[in-house]
């Protein structure tokens, strides 16, 4: 009986891969992977393992999600152990839920192997705790990828007036809109913001600014990147441990 493992690859640093994820990767007959999964992980696969790339990036999809679902299913018909390797965590804006529902509909057994999400790990590597006593008692993880042309936003902007930490994933191209919207909601123009590119990797770049200047300061930052909005950003000056770490 075949089984599909919807597997989180973690945020980039290969050492943040979980023990369980590594085990199924070593056992896999085929690995279906995306752009955000560290390619070095594939070197852990056994001899003869097949690799199928289904990566997506802003404005350019190798294949639509519906086709990816079908690729996973078709490989499950041919192989005993199928690993669907996804950057971060498969259920945190990874569309893993859609893939799981498709497999369920087709009668394919699956396991979900959570991965460390960039929403907490990238800020941690940047010296920014998403919660901190006396500063922020909660945090939100929000898609930053929503189209500005969408007639009705699913993002609950009115709930963002508090000092909770907000982490926007996949939002770099929408940063001008995000900054403008938060200022319109009443956040001060000098409210702290950080943009973290390629978090947890040797290519990590961190830009710190405010709602009114972060767009200009981060204009040359490469993707993938996430945005952290909140007073916790001010802790970075003291807690940045990763840069220059030997």
Order of alpha helices (4+ residues) and beta strands (2+ residues): beta-alpha-beta-beta-beta-beta-alpha-beta-alpha-beta-alpha-beta-beta-alpha-beta-beta-alpha-beta-alpha
